[in-house]
Amino acid sequence: MAGTIVRATVDGRAVEVPGGQSILQAYVAAGHTLVEGVGCMGLGVCGSCRVLVRRAGAAEVRAELACQSLIEDGMQVSFLAYFKAERPHRYRIEDVADSWRMLDKVPEVFPEAAHCRHCSGCDRACPKHLEVQIGVERAVAGDLTAAAAAFDQCIMCNLCTLACPEHIRPNHLGLFVRRMVASQTLRPVDLLQRLHQIAEAQMAVDPDAPGGRAPAG
């Protein structure tokens, strides 16, 4: 609750701040400096602020996002380092020109997807609570539109990839499917209109607005 003093531990450091703030806000307000894992502050991409959280009195440790979870009294938080897949899947969306052959692309690029154990580890790891396992299942079954929808809110935090014993890399599979579907679909009308407004100088773009410039250095 806002106004209430909250005492928590973040990355081994004691934090004492007014309540009503996100973990990310609380850590910065306490005077600590974050040098990684804060994509929305210009230091990376969305999905970077992955944290492990244990609430007071709870035995379970959950994966959450520091920007979306409120700091709580007695909470223990650890930021997780971002990592990249060791063996990235390489493909060119431009090569998916024939929509009749789209169903062949998933087993071609992500052959391990068919080996899903249905262990639900990816679902438990997802800080957005997406039905990751169902998304993988639909992609393998060829229901690409439904698979793309399952991953629509994915922020590419890679936690499902870390949790998967079959090394499927579900979020990358989801991104691949979304890209394939988008390549064969009319772009969103509001996006087309906005790009047209910018091209025709009907909308002013302020490069000095907050977030308009990349961080120095």
TIDREN-652416 format. One record per atom (N, C-alpha, C): x, y, z; residue number from 1; atom name; residue in three letters. Coordinates in pm, whole numbers, plus 50000, padded with zeros to 5 digits. Layout:
% residues N
       u       v       w   num   atome   residu
       X       Y       Z   NUM      CA      ala
...
END
This chain:
% residues 217
       u       v       w   num   atome   residu
   50085   49880   50000     1       N      met
   50000   50000   50000     1      CA      met
   50088   50125   50000     1       C      met
   50052   50225   49920     2       N      ala
   50128   50349   49913     2      CA      ala
   50130   50418   50049     2       C      ala
   50245   50470   50087     3       N      gly
   50258   50539   50215     3      CA      gly
   50313   50449   50324     3       C      gly
   50295   50318   50310     4       N      thr
   50347   50222   50407     4      CA      thr
   50492   50191   50374     4       C      thr
   50576   50189   50476     5       N      ile
   50717   50158   50454     5      CA      ile
   50734   50007   50435     5       C      ile
   50801   49972   50328     6       N      val
   50824   49832   50295     6      CA      val
   50972   49800   50310     6       C      val
   51000   49689   50375     7       N      arg
   51138   49643   50392     7      CA      arg
   51154   49509   50322     7       C      arg
   51246   49505   50228     8       N      ala
   51267   49384   50149     8      CA      ala
   51416   49367   50122     8       C      ala
   51451   49256   50060     9       N      thr
   51589   49229   50022     9      CA      thr
   51595   49205   49873     9       C      thr
   51676   49284   49804    10       N      val
   51690   49272   49658    10      CA      val
   51837   49252   49625    10       C      val
   51867   49140   49563    11       N      asp
   52006   49105   49530    11      CA      asp
   52096   49115   49653    11       C      asp
   52046   49073   49767    12       N      gly
   52124   49071   49889    12      CA      gly
   52136   49204   49960    12       C      gly
   52070   49307   49907    13       N      arg
   52077   49440   49968    13      CA      arg
   51944   49475   50032    13       C      arg
   51950   49533   50149    14       N      ala
   51829   49575   50218    14      CA      ala
   51769   49696   50149    14       C      ala
   51639   49692   50127    15       N      val
   51567   49800   50063    15      CA      val
   51455   49845   50155    15       C      val
   51447   49975   50180    16       N      glu
   51343   50030   50265    16      CA      glu
   51283   50150   50195    16       C      glu
   51162   50133   50144    17       N      val
   51099   50236   50062    17      CA      val
   50948   50239   50088    17       C      val
   50881   50347   50049    18       N      pro
   50735   50350   50057    18      CA      pro
   50675   50243   49967    18       C      pro
   50565   50183   50008    19       N      gly
   50500   50081   49928    19      CA      gly
   50434   50139   49805    19       C      gly
   50373   50053   49725    20       N      gly
   50305   50097   49605    20      CA      gly
   50397   50114   49486    20       C      gly
   50522   50069   49498    21       N      gln
   50617   50079   49388    21      CA      gln
   50649   49941   49334    21       C      gln
   50690   49938   49209    22       N      ser
   50735   49811   49152    22      CA      ser
   50871   49776   49212    22       C      ser
   50912   49653   49196    23       N      ile
   51043   49611   49246    23      CA      ile
   51151   49697   49182    23       C      ile
   51137   49723   49053    24       N      leu
   51235   49803   48980    24      CA      leu
   51241   49944   49037    24       C      leu
   51126   50007   49055    25       N      gln
   51121   50143   49110    25      CA      gln
   51178   50148   49252    25       C      gln
   51143   50047   49331    26       N      ala
   51187   50046   49470    26      CA      ala
   51339   50033   49481    26       C      ala
   51395   49951   49398    27       N      tyr
   51540   49930   49403    27      CA      tyr
   51615   50058   49368    27       C      tyr
   51566   50127   49265    28       N      val
   51629   50253   49224    28      CA      val
   51604   50361   49329    28       C      val
   51482   50366   49384    29       N      ala
   51448   50467   49486    29      CA      ala
   51531   50450   49611    29       C      ala
   51577   50328   49637    30       N      ala
   51658   50302   49755    30      CA      ala
   51804   50346   49735    30       C      ala
   51834   50395   49617    31       N      gly
   51968   50448   49591    31      CA      gly
   52063   50353   49524    31       C      gly
   52011   50237   49482    32       N      his
   52098   50140   49416    32      CA      his
   52096   50161   49265    32       C      his
   52203   50123   49201    33       N      thr
   52216   50143   49057    33      CA      thr
   52209   50010   48984    33       C      thr
   52123   50003   48885    34       N      leu
   52112   49884   48802    34      CA      leu
   52188   49909   48672    34       C      leu
   52274   49818   48636    35       N      val
   52352   49836   48514    35      CA      val
   52310   49736   48406    35       C      val
   52221   49644   48439    36       N      glu
   52169   49550   48340    36      CA      glu
   52032   49502   48386    36       C      glu
   51960   49440   48297    37       N      gly
   51830   49388   48333    37      CA      gly
   51720   49492   48346    37       C      gly
   51737   49606   48279    38       N      val
   51634   49710   48287    38      CA      val
   51611   49765   48146    38       C      val
   51549   49684   48062    39       N      gly
   51530   49722   47923    39      CA      gly
   51449   49849   47905    39       C      gly
   51346   49869   47989    40       N      cys
   51259   49985   47972    40      CA      cys
   51328   50115   48014    40       C      cys
   51446   50106   48075    41       N      met
   51519   50226   48113    41      CA      met
   51633   50255   48015    41       C      met
   51622   50197   47896    42       N      gly
   51718   50228   47791    42      CA      gly
   51842   50142   47791    42       C      gly
   51844   50034   47870    43       N      leu
   51965   49953   47879    43      CA      leu
   51948   49814   47820    43       C      leu
   51843   49792   47745    44       N      gly
   51823   49659   47688    44      CA      gly
   51690   49651   47617    44       C      gly
   51623   49539   47630    45       N      val
   51494   49519   47567    45      CA      val
   51394   49471   47670    45       C      val
   51266   49485   47638    46       N      cys
   51162   49436   47727    46      CA      cys
   51185   49288   47752    46       C      cys
   51164   49246   47875    47       N      gly
   51188   49107   47912    47      CA      gly
   51319   49089   47986    47       C      gly
   51394   49198   48000    48       N      ser
   51524   49190   48066    48      CA      ser
   51515   49187   48218    48       C      ser
   51408   49245   48274    49       N      cys
   51402   49260   48421    49      CA      cys
   51341   49136   48488    49       C      cys
   51392   49019   48450    50       N      arg
   51346   48894   48510    50      CA      arg
   51399   48882   48651    50       C      arg
   51314   48841   48743    51       N      val
   51357   48824   48881    51      CA      val
   51297   48696   48939    51       C      val
   51366   48641   49037    52       N      leu
   51311   48533   49118    52      CA      leu
   51261   48597   49246    52       C      leu
   51138   48564   49284    53       N      val
   51074   48629   49399    53      CA      val
   51025   48525   49499    53       C      val
   51055   48549   49626    54       N      arg
   50995   48470   49733    54      CA      arg
   50929   48567   49830    54       C      arg
   50800   48552   49846    55       N      arg
   50725   48640   49936    55      CA      arg
   50733   48590   50079    55       C      arg
   50712   48680   50172    56       N      ala
   50720   48646   50313    56      CA      ala
   50623   48534   50347    56       C      ala
   50674   48430   50413    57       N      gly
   50591   48319   50455    57      CA      gly
   50564   48216   50348    57       C      gly
   50616   48238   50227    58       N      ala
   50594   48144   50117    58      CA      ala
   50719   48063   50089    58       C      ala
   50700   47937   50057    59       N      ala
   50814   47851   50025    59      CA      ala
   50846   47855   49875    59       C      ala
   50745   47888   49796    60       N      glu
   50762   47886   49651    60      CA      glu
   50839   48007   49600    60       C      glu
   50928   47983   49506    61       N      val
   51002   48089   49437    61      CA      val
   50942   48102   49298    61       C      val
   50905   48224   49260    62       N      arg
   50839   48247   49132    62      CA      arg
   50923   48337   49043    62       C      arg
   50912   48315   48912    63       N      ala
   50976   48403   48814    63      CA      ala
   50877   48512   48780    63       C      ala
   50919   48637   48795    64       N      glu
   50831   48750   48768    64      CA      glu
   50910   48860   48698    64       C      glu
   50843   48969   48667    65       N      leu
   50907   49085   48605    65      CA      leu
   50914   49197   48708    65       C      leu
   51032   49254   48726    66       N      ala
   51052   49356   48828    66      CA      ala
   50974   49483   48800    66       C      ala
   50936   49504   48674    67       N      cys
   50861   49625   48639    67      CA      cys
   50712   49610   48667    67       C      cys
   50664   49486   48682    68       N      gln
   50521   49462   48697    68      CA      gln
   50483   49414   48836    68       C      gln
   50579   49370   48915    69       N      ser
   50548   49317   49048    69      CA      ser
   50576   49423   49154    69       C      ser
   50479   49446   49242    70       N      leu
   50496   49544   49348    70      CA      leu
   50586   49489   49457    70       C      leu
   50668   49576   49513    71       N      ile
   50753   49540   49625    71      CA      ile
   50665   49514   49747    71       C      ile
   50697   49411   49823    72       N      glu
   50618   49375   49940    72      CA      glu
   50709   49358   50061    72       C      glu
   50653   49379   50177    73       N      asp
   50730   49366   50300    73      CA      asp
   50777   49221   50316    73       C      asp
   50905   49205   50346    74       N      gly
   50962   49072   50366    74      CA      gly
   50994   48998   50239    74       C      gly
   50977   49061   50125    75       N      met
   51003   48996   49996    75      CA      met
   51153   48978   49974    75       C      met
   51190   48866   49915    76       N      gln
   51328   48841   49875    76      CA      gln
   51331   48833   49723    76       C      gln
   51420   48913   49663    77       N      val
   51424   48925   49516    77      CA      val
   51567   48906   49466    77       C      val
   51580   48834   49355    78       N      ser
   51710   48820   49289    78      CA      ser
   51692   48844   49140    78       C      ser
   51766   48939   49085    79       N      phe
   51762   48964   48941    79      CA      phe
   51834   48850   48868    79       C      phe
   51779   48810   48755    80       N      leu
   51838   48703   48674    80      CA      leu
   51911   48763   48555    80       C      leu
   52032   48719   48533    81       N      ala
   52109   48768   48418    81      CA      ala
   52043   48721   48289    81       C      ala
   52043   48807   48189    82       N      tyr
   51986   48771   48059    82      CA      tyr
   52086   48683   47985    82       C      tyr
   52036   48592   47905    83       N      phe
   52125   48504   47831    83      CA      phe
   52069   48482   47692    83       C      phe
   52155   48441   47603    84       N      lys
   52115   48413   47466    84      CA      lys
   52124   48262   47441    84       C      lys
   52043   48214   47350    85       N      ala
   52045   48073   47315    85      CA      ala
   52182   48036   47257    85       C      ala
   52235   47921   47298    86       N      glu
   52366   47879   47250    86      CA      glu
   52363   47845   47100    86       C      glu
   52253   47786   47056    87       N      arg
   52242   47747   46915    87      CA      arg
   52119   47814   46856    87       C      arg
   52134   47936   46810    88       N      pro
   52018   48008   46754    88      CA      pro
   51967   47940   46627    88       C      pro
   51837   47948   46606    89       N      his
   51777   47893   46485    89      CA      his
   51787   48000   46376    89       C      his
   51846   47964   46266    90       N      arg
   51867   48060   46158    90      CA      arg
   51768   48034   46045    90       C      arg
   51704   48141   46001    91       N      tyr
   51606   48131   45893    91      CA      tyr
   51587   48269   45832    91       C      tyr
   51526   48271   45716    92       N      arg
   51491   48397   45649    92      CA      arg
   51342   48396   45622    92       C      arg
   51271   48492   45681    93       N      ile
   51127   48500   45660    93      CA      ile
   51097   48522   45512    93       C      ile
   51190   48587   45441    94       N      glu
   51170   48611   45298    94      CA      glu
   51156   48480   45220    94       C      glu
   51211   48371   45279    95       N      asp
   51203   48242   45211    95      CA      asp
   51067   48175   45228    95       C      asp
   50986   48229   45321    96       N      val
   50852   48174   45341    96      CA      val
   50756   48247   45247    96       C      val
   50777   48229   45120    97       N      ala
   50697   48301   45020    97      CA      ala
   50571   48225   44983    97       C      ala
   50577   48094   44994    98       N      asp
   50463   48010   44957    98      CA      asp
   50385   47973   45082    98       C      asp
   50269   48034   45102    99       N      ser
   50190   48007   45222    99      CA      ser
   50142   47863   45229    99       C      ser
   50138   47794   45115   100       N      trp
   50093   47655   45115   100      CA      trp
   50198   47564   45179   100       C      trp
   50320   47613   45193   101       N      arg
   50427   47530   45251   101      CA      arg
   50467   47576   45391   101       C      arg
   50387   47664   45449   102       N      met
   50421   47714   45582   102      CA      met
   50426   47604   45687   102       C      met
   50340   47503   45672   103       N      leu
   50336   47396   45771   103      CA      leu
   50465   47314   45772   103       C      leu
   50539   47317   45663   104       N      asp
   50665   47242   45657   104      CA      asp
   50778   47314   45730   104       C      asp
   50760   47443   45754   105       N      lys
   50868   47523   45808   105      CA      lys
   50897   47496   45956   105       C      lys
   50793   47470   46035   106       N      val
   50815   47446   46178   106      CA      val
   50903   47324   46200   106       C      val
   50871   47205   46143   107       N      pro
   50962   47091   46164   107      CA      pro
   51098   47108   46097   107       C      pro
   51102   47193   45996   108       N      glu
   51230   47216   45928   108      CA      glu
   51323   47302   46012   108       C      glu
   51270   47408   46072   109       N      val
   51354   47501   46150   109      CA      val
   51361   47462   46298   109       C      val
   51251   47410   46351   110       N      phe
   51245   47371   46493   110      CA      phe
   51207   47223   46505   110       C      phe
   51292   47131   46459   111       N      pro
   51257   46988   46464   111      CA      pro
   51237   46936   46607   111       C      pro
   51304   46997   46704   112       N      glu
   51293   46952   46843   112      CA      glu
   51157   46983   46904   112       C      glu
   51079   47070   46840   113       N      ala
   50949   47108   46897   113      CA      ala
   50856   46987   46910   113       C      ala
   50872   46889   46822   114       N      ala
   50787   46770   46826   114      CA      ala
   50820   46680   46944   114       C      ala
   50929   46708   47015   115       N      his
   50970   46624   47127   115      CA      his
   50923   46678   47261   115       C      his
   50830   46774   47261   116       N      cys
   50780   46833   47386   116      CA      cys
   50732   46723   47481   116       C      cys
   50776   46728   47607   117       N      arg
   50738   46628   47707   117      CA      arg
   50608   46664   47780   117       C      arg
   50556   46781   47753   118       N      his
   50435   46829   47821   118      CA      his
   50456   46831   47973   118       C      his
   50574   46878   48012   119       N      cys
   50608   46883   48155   119      CA      cys
   50558   47011   48221   119       C      cys
   50516   47109   48140   120       N      ser
   50464   47238   48187   120      CA      ser
   50571   47326   48253   120       C      ser
   50697   47289   48236   121       N      gly
   50804   47372   48292   121      CA      gly
   50806   47511   48231   121       C      gly
   50775   47518   48101   122       N      cys
   50774   47648   48034   122      CA      cys
   50661   47736   48087   122       C      cys
   50545   47674   48113   123       N      asp
   50432   47750   48166   123      CA      asp
   50464   47807   48303   123       C      asp
   50527   47727   48388   124       N      arg
   50560   47773   48523   124      CA      arg
   50668   47880   48521   124       C      arg
   50754   47876   48420   125       N      ala
   50864   47973   48413   125      CA      ala
   50821   48106   48356   125       C      ala
   50710   48110   48283   126       N      cys
   50670   48232   48213   126      CA      cys
   50618   48338   48309   126       C      cys
   50684   48454   48316   127       N      pro
   50637   48561   48406   127      CA      pro
   50511   48630   48357   127       C      pro
   50473   48606   48231   128       N      lys
   50350   48662   48175   128      CA      lys
   50234   48564   48184   128       C      lys
   50260   48445   48240   129       N      his
   50158   48342   48258   129      CA      his
   50094   48301   48126   129       C      his
   50175   48293   48021   130       N      leu
   50124   48248   47892   130      CA      leu
   50112   48096   47890   130       C      leu
   50025   48045   47803   131       N      glu
   50012   47901   47785   131      CA      glu
   50114   47857   47682   131       C      glu
   50240   47858   47725   132       N      val
   50352   47831   47634   132      CA      val
   50343   47691   47575   132       C      val
   50314   47594   47660   133       N      gln
   50308   47455   47614   133      CA      gln
   50203   47437   47506   133       C      gln
   50088   47501   47524   134       N      ile
   49982   47493   47423   134      CA      ile
   50027   47560   47294   134       C      ile
   50100   47671   47306   135       N      gly
   50152   47738   47187   135      CA      gly
   50244   47649   47108   135       C      gly
   50333   47576   47177   136       N      val
   50424   47482   47110   136      CA      val
   50344   47370   47046   136       C      val
   50246   47317   47119   137       N      glu
   50164   47208   47068   137      CA      glu
   50090   47248   46941   137       C      glu
   50035   47371   46940   138       N      arg
   49961   47418   46822   138      CA      arg
   50054   47441   46704   138       C      arg
   50176   47488   46731   139       N      ala
   50272   47509   46623   139      CA      ala
   50308   47376   46558   139       C      ala
   50332   47274   46640   140       N      val
   50366   47141   46587   140      CA      val
   50248   47082   46510   140       C      val
   50127   47108   46557   141       N      ala
   50007   47054   46491   141      CA      ala
   49975   47128   46362   141       C      ala
   50040   47243   46339   142       N      gly
   50016   47318   46217   142      CA      gly
   49913   47427   46228   142       C      gly
   49859   47447   46349   143       N      asp
   49762   47555   46370   143      CA      asp
   49841   47683   46399   143       C      asp
   49899   47740   46297   144       N      leu
   49994   47849   46313   144      CA      leu
   49929   47978   46365   144       C      leu
   49808   48005   46322   145       N      thr
   49740   48126   46369   145      CA      thr
   49715   48119   46519   145       C      thr
   49668   48004   46567   146       N      ala
   49644   47986   46710   146      CA      ala
   49775   47988   46787   146       C      ala
   49880   47930   46730   147       N      ala
   50010   47929   46796   147      CA      ala
   50064   48072   46809   147       C      ala
   50050   48149   46703   148       N      ala
   50095   48289   46707   148      CA      ala
   50020   48367   46813   148       C      ala
   49890   48342   46825   149       N      ala
   49809   48412   46926   149      CA      ala
   49853   48375   47066   149       C      ala
   49894   48250   47087   150       N      ala
   49938   48206   47220   150      CA      ala
   50063   48280   47264   150       C      ala
   50146   48320   47168   151       N      phe
   50272   48388   47200   151      CA      phe
   50262   48539   47179   151       C      phe
   50142   48591   47159   152       N      asp
   50126   48732   47124   152      CA      asp
   50181   48826   47231   152       C      asp
   50171   48788   47359   153       N      gln
   50219   48874   47468   153      CA      gln
   50361   48838   47513   153       C      gln
   50428   48752   47438   154       N      cys
   50565   48710   47477   154      CA      cys
   50661   48829   47471   154       C      cys
   50744   48841   47573   155       N      ile
   50841   48950   47578   155      CA      ile
   50984   48901   47559   155       C      ile
   50998   48775   47516   156       N      met
   51129   48718   47484   156      CA      met
   51226   48721   47602   156       C      met
   51177   48686   47721   157       N      cys
   51265   48685   47839   157      CA      cys
   51354   48562   47842   157       C      cys
   51321   48460   47763   158       N      asn
   51400   48337   47751   158      CA      asn
   51387   48241   47869   158       C      asn
   51301   48270   47965   159       N      leu
   51290   48180   48081   159      CA      leu
   51231   48045   48043   159       C      leu
   51141   48041   47945   160       N      cys
   51086   47912   47902   160      CA      cys
   51194   47829   47834   160       C      cys
   51284   47897   47763   161       N      thr
   51395   47828   47699   161      CA      thr
   51487   47766   47803   161       C      thr
   51509   47838   47911   162       N      leu
   51594   47787   48020   162      CA      leu
   51528   47667   48088   162       C      leu
   51395   47666   48095   163       N      ala
   51323   47561   48167   163      CA      ala
   51301   47435   48084   163       C      ala
   51314   47442   47952   164       N      cys
   51278   47330   47865   164      CA      cys
   51385   47221   47862   164       C      cys
   51353   47099   47905   165       N      pro
   51451   46990   47904   165      CA      pro
   51483   46940   47763   165       C      pro
   51397   46973   47666   166       N      glu
   51420   46929   47528   166      CA      glu
   51486   47037   47443   166       C      glu
   51521   47150   47507   167       N      his
   51589   47260   47436   167      CA      his
   51510   47308   47315   167       C      his
   51377   47317   47334   168       N      ile
   51291   47360   47224   168      CA      ile
   51303   47510   47197   168       C      ile
   51333   47587   47298   169       N      arg
   51335   47733   47288   169      CA      arg
   51198   47785   47244   169       C      arg
   51097   47763   47328   170       N      pro
   50959   47795   47291   170      CA      pro
   50936   47938   47247   170       C      pro
   50999   48035   47316   171       N      asn
   50973   48174   47278   171      CA      asn
   51026   48206   47138   171       C      asn
   51136   48143   47100   172       N      his
   51189   48165   46966   172      CA      his
   51102   48096   46861   172       C      his
   51047   47980   46898   173       N      leu
   50950   47915   46810   173      CA      leu
   50828   48004   46793   173       C      leu
   50780   48062   46904   174       N      gly
   50665   48151   46898   174      CA      gly
   50691   48272   46811   174       C      gly
   50811   48329   46822   175       N      leu
   50846   48445   46741   175      CA      leu
   50852   48407   46592   175       C      leu
   50906   48290   46564   176       N      phe
   50914   48242   46427   176      CA      phe
   50775   48227   46366   176       C      phe
   50683   48166   46441   177       N      val
   50547   48147   46392   177      CA      val
   50478   48281   46372   177       C      val
   50496   48373   46468   178       N      arg
   50434   48505   46456   178      CA      arg
   50486   48578   46332   178       C      arg
   50615   48565   46305   179       N      arg
   50673   48630   46188   179      CA      arg
   50619   48569   46059   179       C      arg
   50604   48437   46057   180       N      met
   50550   48372   45937   180      CA      met
   50407   48418   45910   180       C      met
   50326   48417   46016   181       N      val
   50186   48458   46000   181      CA      val
   50178   48604   45956   181       C      val
   50259   48689   46017   182       N      ala
   50257   48832   45983   182      CA      ala
   50303   48856   45840   182       C      ala
   50397   48774   45792   183       N      ser
   50448   48792   45655   183      CA      ser
   50342   48763   45550   183       C      ser
   50240   48687   45588   184       N      gln
   50134   48652   45494   184      CA      gln
   50004   48726   45523   184       C      gln
   50011   48825   45611   185       N      thr
   49891   48895   45656   185      CA      thr
   49904   49045   45631   185       C      thr
   49793   49110   45602   186       N      leu
   49792   49255   45586   186      CA      leu
   49835   49320   45718   186       C      leu
   49925   49415   45712   187       N      arg
   49972   49482   45832   187      CA      arg
   49857   49555   45900   187       C      arg
   49864   49574   46032   188       N      pro
   49757   49644   46105   188      CA      pro
   49729   49781   46045   188       C      pro
   49602   49812   46027   189       N      val
   49562   49936   45961   189      CA      val
   49612   50057   46038   189       C      val
   49606   50053   46173   190       N      asp
   49650   50169   46250   190      CA      asp
   49800   50193   46233   190       C      asp
   49877   50085   46218   191       N      leu
   50020   50100   46195   191      CA      leu
   50047   50160   46058   191       C      leu
   49976   50112   45956   192       N      leu
   49992   50166   45821   192      CA      leu
   49956   50314   45817   192       C      leu
   49848   50352   45885   193       N      gln
   49807   50492   45888   193      CA      gln
   49910   50579   45957   193       C      gln
   49965   50529   46070   194       N      arg
   50064   50609   46142   194      CA      arg
   50192   50627   46060   194       C      arg
   50238   50522   45994   195       N      leu
   50357   50533   45910   195      CA      leu
   50332   50629   45794   195       C      leu
   50211   50626   45740   196       N      his
   50176   50719   45633   196      CA      his
   50178   50863   45683   196       C      his
   50126   50886   45804   197       N      gln
   50126   51020   45862   197      CA      gln
   50269   51071   45881   197       C      gln
   50357   50984   45926   198       N      ile
   50497   51024   45946   198      CA      ile
   50562   51056   45811   198       C      ile
   50539   50970   45712   199       N      ala
   50600   50989   45580   199      CA      ala
   50551   51116   45513   199       C      ala
   50426   51154   45538   200       N      glu
   50368   51273   45476   200      CA      glu
   50382   51397   45564   200       C      glu
   50462   51386   45671   201       N      ala
   50486   51498   45763   201      CA      ala
   50357   51547   45828   201       C      ala
   50263   51458   45843   202       N      gln
   50138   51492   45909   202      CA      gln
   50144   51469   46060   202       C      gln
   50253   51409   46103   203       N      met
   50273   51385   46245   203      CA      met
   50415   51422   46281   203       C      met
   50429   51513   46375   204       N      ala
   50563   51557   46415   204      CA      ala
   50627   51452   46504   204       C      ala
   50753   51421   46476   205       N      val
   50830   51327   46558   205      CA      val
   50935   51406   46634   205       C      val
   50928   51405   46765   206       N      asp
   51020   51481   46849   206      CA      asp
   51134   51391   46892   206       C      asp
   51252   51406   46832   207       N      pro
   51366   51320   46868   207      CA      pro
   51418   51344   47009   207       C      pro
   51379   51458   47069   208       N      asp
   51426   51488   47204   208      CA      asp
   51327   51445   47312   208       C      asp
   51219   51379   47271   209       N      ala
   51122   51332   47370   209      CA      ala
   51187   51220   47453   209       C      ala
   51138   51199   47576   210       N      pro
   51195   51092   47660   210      CA      pro
   51189   50959   47585   210       C      pro
   51305   50893   47578   211       N      gly
   51313   50768   47505   211      CA      gly
   51336   50784   47357   211       C      gly
   51342   50907   47310   212       N      gly
   51359   50932   47167   212      CA      gly
   51501   50913   47120   212       C      gly
   51595   50916   47210   213       N      arg
   51735   50898   47174   213      CA      arg
   51794   50780   47249   213       C      arg
   51889   50716   47185   214       N      ala
   51959   50605   47251   214      CA      ala
   52046   50664   47362   214       C      ala
   52071   50587   47469   215       N      pro
   52156   50636   47577   215      CA      pro
   52297   50663   47528   215       C      pro
   52361   50764   47584   216       N      ala
   52496   50800   47544   216      CA      ala
   52592   50686   47576   216       C      ala
   52690   50670   47489   217       N      gly
   52790   50567   47512   217      CA      gly
   52748   50431   47464   217       C      gly
END
